[in-house]
Amino acid sequence: MIGQSNMAGRGFLKDVPIIYNHHIKMLRNGRWQTMWEPINYDRPNAGIGLAASFAAALYTENQDSEIGLIPCADGGTSLDDWNIDGVLFQSAISQAKIAQKTSRIKGILWHQGENDCQPGNAPKYGEKFAVIVKKLREELGDSDIPLIIGGLGDFLTEGIYWAYFESYAVVNKELEKFAQNTNHCYFITAAGLTANPDNIHMNAESQRIFGIRYFEGFHKRQHVLKPLTNESKLVEAIYERNLTKEEQKGLIDIQFSMGELSIEAYKN
C-alpha cells in the first residue's frame, strides 16, 4: 500500500462497520497481525482506507489463503518525496523484503497525486512515476507484478483548498495514460466517490467502495473506468459475513481491552 493520505485512509472510523477477519493480516513490526483499522497509521487522524474492503473482497475468492497488507503510505507526500533514493521509497522496499521472508507479494496498491496537482507538476507526473514503478518492480524481483493505481476524486476542487488542486484532471489523465501504456498496470476511477467535509479525503463509505473497485481491477486484471453496478452490494456482503467462533472471541477480547466492555459483560 503506497501513496499519500487517501491510500493511508482518512475515513472516519465511526462511519462504517468494522471489517474483522482472521485470514486478513497486516504487517506490524515485521510480524503478521490480524488486520485492525486504521491499518496505515501514518498520522493521528488515520482512519478508514481502501485496503480493508479490497482484502475482504479478495478473501471471498481465496478462502484457503491468508492475505497480508503492507502499509507504507504517508500523508501529504509528493512524487518527489517518493523518489527512489528517498527514505519513503527505501522504507517501503525494506518492509516488502521483510514480508517476502514469509510470504509472496502479489500486487502493489498505489494512490497518490493530490500533492502534485499544481500546473508545474501535473504534466510531469507520468515521467516521474515511471521511474518509481520501474525501480519498485526491480527491487521486488518481479517485473510483472500487478500495479493498481486509483484516480483522484472530482471533489478536490469543491473545498476550501480548491486552488491547490486546480490541475487534478491532468494528474488523472497522466495516471490513466500510464496504466494504459504499462504492462500489468490497471487504472481505477474515483468517479462518484465522495469526501469528508474537507473535500480532500474520501469518506469511509467511499473508501469501502474504492477498495471493491481496486479488487475488481486486481482480480480481473483490467481497468475500472466507471463505477461498478454491484459495488455497494459487495460491501454489504462483506459486513454480513458470519464471524467464526474464534473471530467472535477475538473481537470481544479487543473490545474489552479498549474499554468498550465491562468486566461483567466480558465474563458473560
N, C-alpha and C positions, 0 to 999 in steps of 0.2 A: 504494500500500500504506500504509494509515493505521491507527493504533491504538496499542496498547501491546505488551508483550513477546511475547504469543502470535502477534501479526502479524509482529513482527520475527523471531521464531523463537529458541527456546532448546533445540531438539532436539540431542542430542549428535551431532557430525559423524561420529564413528566408527561410529555405529549403523546407517547405511544407505548403500547405494551412491550414488555421485555422479550427478548429472544434468548432462550436458555436451552442449550443442547450440549450434552457431554461429548458429542462427537465433533464439536467445533472448538478449536483451541486458538489461543493467541500466544505469541512469543513474548515472555517477560523474563528479564534477567537470564536469557539464554535457555529458558525452560518452557515447555509447552504447558500452559494452564488453561482450564476451561474458560471459554470466552465470557467476558462480562463487560458491559458498556459503562463508561467510554473505553473503547478499545485502544484508540490512539490518543493517549493522554499527553498532548504536547503543551497544553495551556490550561489554566484553571477553568476556563469556560468550555473545555472539551465536552462533547456530548454525542448525540446520535450521528453516525455516519452511514455510508452506503454499504460498508463491508459486512455487517451482521446479516442483513437480508440477502446479500449476494451469497454468503456462505451457507445460509439456511436453505436457499433455493438449490445451491449446488449439492447439499446433503440429500435432497429428495431424489437426486439422480445417482448418488454414490453412497448408499446407506451402509455399505460394508467397509467404508473407508473413514479415516479421520481427516478432518480438514483443518488446516492451520493458517492463521493470518499473521503476517509480519508487519506491524505498524511502524512506518518510517516517515509519515507526512509531518510537515512543520508549518504552522500557520503563518501567513503573510510573506512567504518566500517567493522569490522570483526565479526565473530560469538561470540567471547569473548566480544565485545562491546555490543552485543545483549543479554548478559546473563540475566537471569530472575530477578536478583537483581539490574541490572544497570538502568541508567536513560533513555536510549533509549527505553528499553522494558516498563518501567513504564510509560513513556510519551505516547507510543502507546496505552497502555491499558487505560490510562486516556482519550485520545482522543476518543477511541472507546466507552467508557462508557458515555461520553458526547453525542455522536451520538445516543446511544441506548435510550436516553431520548425521542427522537422524531422519531426514525427510527429503522428498524430491519437490523442487519448486516447479509448479505447473503453470504459473502465469504472473503477470505484473498488472496491477491496477493503478492507473495514473489519473489524477485530476489536479490540474494546475493551470494558471493563466490569468487569473484576476490581477495579479501583481504586474503583469506585462501588457495591460490594456491601454497604455499610453501610445499616442501616434508614432513616437520614435522607436518603440519597442515591438509593437504588434506585428509589423511586416517581417521582422527578423525571426519570428517565433519558430517557424519550421526549420530554418537553418540551424539555429541553436539546439533545438530539440533533437535533431538527427544525430548530433554529436553525442548527446547524453544517452540516447537509446542504443546507439552502436556500442559504446563503451559498456553500458549496463549489460547487454547481452554477452559481450565478450567476457566480462568478469564472472557472469553466472555460468559460462561454458555452454550456452545454448543459443545459437543464432536464430532458432525458430520458435523460441518461447513466445506464447501469445501475449500481446500487449493490448490492454483495453483502456481506451482514453475517452473521457467524457467531455462534452461541450459545456460552455458556460451558460448560466441562466439568463433569460431575457429580462429578468427583474433588475439586473445590475444598474441600469440607467434610470431606475424609478425612485431610488432612495436619495438620502441627503448627500451621499458621496458620489453622485452620478458622474461628476466631472472626471473622476479618476478612472472611469470605465468606458469612456466615450468610444474606444476602439475595440470593444469586446467582440463585435461581429467580425472584425478582421482576425482576431485570435481564433474564433470558432472556424473560420474558413481555413486558416492555417492548420488547425488540428485535423479537420476533416480531410483536407488535401493530403496531409502527411499520412493519415490512415489509409487513404485510397491508394497511395503510391508506395506503401511499405508492406512487405510480406508479413503475414501473421499479425497484423495490427488492425484493430476494429474501433470505429468511432461510435459513440453512444450519445444520442441527443438528450439535451436537458429541456426540450420543449415542453411547455405546460407545467413545469415544476414551479413551486412557489417558495417564498423565503420567510425567514424570521423578520421581525419589524425593521431590522437594519437594511433589508434588501441587498445584502451581501451574501449571507449564508443560507443555504437551503434549510427549510424547516424539517422537523423529524419525519413527518409523513412523506414528504417528497424524497428524503434520503432513503426511506424504505423502498419507494418505487424506483428510484435511481439504481439501487442495488439489484432489483429484479431486471432492469434493462442491462446492467453490466453482465449479469448472469446469462441473459439471452445472447449477448454478443460472444461471451466466452464459450458457452455450451454449443452454440450453433456455428461458431466461427464466422460471424457475419456482422456487418454494420447494423446498428439500430437507428434509423433515420427519422422515425416518428414514434409517438407513444404506442405501447402495446395495448391491444384491446382487453387483455385479461390481467393486466399488472396489479390492479387493486385486489382482485380475487386471489391472486397468488400470495400477496402479502397477508390477507386474511387467513389463508390456508396455513401459513407459517405460524400465525398466532394461535390457531386452533389445534395445532399438533398436540397430541396427548403426551405428557411427560412420563418417562419411566419412573418406577418407584425410587430408583437411585437418584434421578434428577429431582424428584419432588423433595427427597430428604436433603439434597444439596442446596436447593433453593431455600428451604426452611432454615438450614444452618446459616446461610448468608444473611437472611432477613433478621435472624436473631443476633448475629454478630454486628449488624449495622444498627441495632437498637430499634428495629421495627416490630419485634415480637417480645412480649413479656416472657419471663421465665416460666410462668404457668402455661401460657399458650405453647411455648416451645416444648414443654414436657408432654403436653397432650398430642 
